[in-house]
């Protein structure tokens, strides 16, 4: 009897084409789920008959109460090597092995720049006007060359974002709670003396931090109040880094020129969520990691994880 593998949130019907699942065909039946299951009750019912679950990034949480309701589950695979929405202790207690995969750094960096450029040059506004017979040129674009790019978080992604900003001729500075002058110098960027200084002097601010207890809400009303009225904020990292109510207020009141967001407090974003209709907001449905190369990496290595687990030698095992 073959084991059953659920592939969650396969919105684009891409999972089975992105890797050679045929290698498992005689031992594992892969079943893609295109619809999102938003509640624990829905998930518990949908996954009751599955031995293996493959989940993308942190789209679906697996807390202890859900894992306790999935007695058949034995292998849980998450894309990437960090996942904050899986209760690893509960998984271990239930005899569930948790594995990860590789993840490419360039897709979220590229989306960051797509959003930043879209904001700066009014791309959505001008495209909509062109398609609907609106005015021919209604916006005046913001220049990048010579302006300041403030990067909050100079890790693997932030460093790559900085390099692109430098290529545009921007003055790039960075800040994070533990960023040192040596690390900033190694990336060729300036170290902002404080978070407040970065927000008050930057023309564009982009966030590239891991969400944790120390970074949650690191951008709030105080930071937004420091921003220039013609400055922009871009968040392709985690929604929890930004006080969403404070951001909505700043956008509605026109206190900043605009913002771009690829991440939200609830995903998929409910139909009536205020982020769907906020003025001056360029929003995308968490596309940062959604690229052909990344999907090939995720699902190819998910297949490898399953093969290794079946052989009794699991790889890329994740802990707490």
Secondary structure, DSSP 8 states (H G I E B T S, - for coil): --EEEEETT-TTS-TTTSS-GGGGTTTEEEEE--S---SHHHHHHHTTT-SEEEE-TTSS-B-HHHHTT-TT--EEEESSS--TTB-HHHHHHTT-EEE-----SHHHHHHHHHHHHHHHTTHHHHHHHHHHT--S--------TTSEEEEE--SHHHHHHHHHHHHTT-EEEEE-TT--HHHHHHTT-EE-SSHHHHHHH-SEEEE-----TTTTT-B-HHHHHHS-TT-EEEE-S-GGGB-HHHHHHHHHTTSSSEEEES--SSSS--TT-GGGT-TTEEE-SS-TT-SHHHHHHHHHHHHHHHHHHHTT---SB---
